[in-house]
Structures are given as C-alpha cells and as structure tokens.
Amino acid sequence: MLLTHQPHLLGKLIESNTINNIDNIDKTSDTSTIVPLDDPRFASLIKGYEEQMRKYESDIREHISVEQQLKIYIDNMKYKNECEIKECKIELDDTIAHFNKVIK
C-alpha cells in the first residue's frame, strides 16, 4: 500500500515546521504556514516513508520465513530424538531379555 495512492493516510495538511524537523525541506518558512499534501516538497518525504515501509515489510517477511524454518527444524529434531529414544528402549529391552536368559 503506497502512501502516494492514499494521501488521506498522511492527512490533508501538515505544518511546515514538522517537515523542516523531519527532512530540512524549507529552513526559511514561517512555522505557522500550512503546506498542502500535494506540495512537491512532499515527494521526497513520501518516497522516504515508502522505502522505509518496504524495508520493514521485507524484514518482517524474512523474520517469518526464518521462524517457519526454525519450527520445521525443531519438529524434525524432536522426531529424530523420539526415534532414537524408541530404538534405545528396544535395544535395552533386548539386552535385558538376553541377560535374563543367561542368568537362568
């Protein structure tokens, strides 16, 4: 969702001193001046926000992917562990049965 396609997300107007603090767009303007949203000075500000949003979305997708891979790995390790425990129990039972035969 790009902010340029939905300007109502940023609001219709913004005070120029806010713009100055964020992007140093206009150092000579009066702080009470209101700048319309379609002002060309917004282009770089909006582009910066869009780039940051894309980066955050990418980071989130990467995090979700790593999390899913870890879950699969953990499930696989649990399954292998359970199989090894079953094999050890079978081997132990066989060893006990063998010793019981030897003792008798």
GIUR-V209110 format. One record per residue. RES is the residue in one letter. PHI is phi in whole degrees, -180 to 180 (* if undefined). D_CENTER is the distance of its C-alpha to the mean C-alpha in Angstrom with 2 decimals. Layout:
res->{RES | RES}
phi->{PHI | PHI}
d_center->{D_CENTER | D_CENTER}
//
This chain:
res->{M | L | L | T | H | Q | P | H | L | L | G | K | L | I | E | S | N | T | I | N | N | I | D | N | I | D | K | T | S | D | T | S | T | I | V | P | L | D | D | P | R | F | A | S | L | I | K | G | Y | E | E | Q | M | R | K | Y | E | S | D | I | R | E | H | I | S | V | E | Q | Q | L | K | I | Y | I | D | N | M | K | Y | K | N | E | C | E | I | K | E | C | K | I | E | L | D | D | T | I | A | H | F | N | K | V | I | K}
phi->{* | -89 | -70 | -68 | -86 | -136 | -64 | -64 | -68 | -90 | 98 | -76 | -134 | -144 | -72 | -67 | -68 | -66 | -62 | -61 | -66 | -80 | -128 | 48 | -74 | -139 | -84 | -102 | -77 | -76 | -69 | -91 | -70 | -104 | -106 | -66 | -63 | -85 | -60 | -59 | -67 | -75 | -54 | -69 | -65 | -65 | -60 | -62 | -64 | -63 | -61 | -64 | -63 | -61 | -64 | -62 | -61 | -64 | -61 | -66 | -61 | -62 | -62 | -63 | -62 | -64 | -61 | -65 | -64 | -65 | -62 | -63 | -62 | -63 | -61 | -63 | -65 | -62 | -62 | -62 | -62 | -62 | -64 | -65 | -63 | -63 | -63 | -65 | -64 | -64 | -64 | -65 | -61 | -64 | -66 | -63 | -63 | -63 | -65 | -63 | -68 | -66 | -68 | -78}
d_center->{16.83 | 18.66 | 20.26 | 23.50 | 24.03 | 23.62 | 25.29 | 25.92 | 22.34 | 23.48 | 26.92 | 30.24 | 31.26 | 29.96 | 32.17 | 32.70 | 32.39 | 28.71 | 28.35 | 30.41 | 28.28 | 25.04 | 26.36 | 30.05 | 31.13 | 34.57 | 36.22 | 39.55 | 38.72 | 39.85 | 37.12 | 38.52 | 38.09 | 35.76 | 33.96 | 33.38 | 29.94 | 31.34 | 32.62 | 31.96 | 30.66 | 27.54 | 26.65 | 25.11 | 23.41 | 21.89 | 21.01 | 19.23 | 17.18 | 16.43 | 15.44 | 13.10 | 11.52 | 11.33 | 9.72 | 6.94 | 6.74 | 7.09 | 4.57 | 1.96 | 5.31 | 6.03 | 4.35 | 5.99 | 8.80 | 9.48 | 9.57 | 11.93 | 13.91 | 14.44 | 15.69 | 18.01 | 19.22 | 19.94 | 21.78 | 23.72 | 24.71 | 25.84 | 27.91 | 29.49 | 30.28 | 31.93 | 33.93 | 35.13 | 36.16 | 38.11 | 39.78 | 40.74 | 42.20 | 44.21 | 45.43 | 46.36 | 48.22 | 50.07 | 51.01 | 52.26 | 54.24 | 55.76 | 56.80 | 58.31 | 60.39 | 61.51 | 62.51 | 64.55}
//
